[in-house]
Amino acid sequence: MWSLTTPVTGGAQTGFTAPTYTMVADVAPDVNGKQHAVSALGGTQAGVTVHSIQAPFTVTFIRPRAFKYLGKTNPVTGLLPNVPKNSWVCIFRKGVTPLAGQPASLASIRIQMDIPAGSDTADAPNLRAMIALAIGALSQQSAGIGDSVVSGIA
């Protein structure tokens, strides 16, 4: 269950010291989504702005519109002919300045999880492990990812 608590402690970034983000509930653009906006900053984050209409700073979590289920197995082979996927999406949006004196342009990060139908009950531990690794790797590599995006060097 998506239940964002505030403040959110940000991952390490070059030039930031202990970044935190105070979140407020917002209305998601998708009826199946939950959205929060950044209303205040903590730590040292020189030049960072909070959410505004002109320069959004939001996170949206969207569940599948209609869940897909497993069909019947092939009566001859016993195999599933098709394994549908349920897609969960998390979108981060931030208004950024493309050039001094210009209006903000929207930058975004889109994370999509495609989960095979049935695996939620048949293999929950391995789904949880995949998610734990993804979040841990992103958190561990937060500064490196930021440095790569800013420098263009992977």
Secondary structure, 3 states (H helix, E strand, C coil): CCCCCCCEECCCCCCCEEEEEEEEEECCCCCCEEEEEEEEEEEECCCCCCCCCCCCEEEEEECCCCCCCCCCCCCCCCCCCCCCEEEEEEEEEEEECCCCCCCCEEEEEEEEEEEECCHHHHCHHHHHHHHHHHHHHHHHCHHHHHHHHHHCCC
